[in-house]
Amino acid sequence: MDRTDLYWQRRLGEMERRIEKLEAQLAAHRANPMNNGDYYTIKEFAEALGVSRLTVSRRIKTGVINAVKVGKTWRIPKDELDGIFGI
């Protein structure tokens, strides 16, 4: 084998390891219950209500909107939007 073949074999090995790592990250992401579509982010919630993200953040801090803190971000249950509109 010449140097070019060895180079491409190494690159292929690197890419296969990267794919395995990304697949593991995707599986972990899907396994997290916060990522199953039952929660809004502050941005999504604000867009649904037609208000700013700051307004939603303030309402969370004052307890008007129920939310769960996940790391540094907030997640708002989907049924919270239903409660606001009385559905």
Secondary structure, DSSP 8 states (H G I E B T S, - for coil): --HHHHHHHHHHHHHHHHHHHHHHHHHHHHHSGGGSSSEE-HHHHHHHHTS-HHHHHHHHHHTSS--EEETTEEEEEHHHHHHHHT-
